[in-house]
Amino acid sequence: MKTYEIMYIIRTTIAEDEVKKVAKSFEKVLTDNGAKITDVTEMGQRELAYEIKDYKSGFYYVITINANDDKAINEFDRLARNSKDVIRHLITKKED
């Protein structure tokens, strides 16, 4: 089983309850595709080091998952790239 860490930033121009809905929907994408979420860290709103798509801050989330294959990671990556709410994401494989 592989362990991955996903960090993503949600735009700040939506309501805070909508931010939580976006985060839950991405968690559901992972679990629906066979991944087991081991940790979710909501880091809150933070300033970006540089502007991304005219945003100066964003809501940061870090999720640690275990997965047998890349299906969940690939689906998360596809949806995050196409989402208007996620301004940046990074997926890293953790070494055991």
Buried (B, 14 or more C-beta within 10 A) or exposed (E): EBBBBBBBBBBBEBEEEEBEEBBEEBBEBBEEBBBBBEEBEEEEEEEBEEEBEEBEBBBBBBBBBBBEEBBBBEBBBEBBEEBEBBBBBEBEEEEE
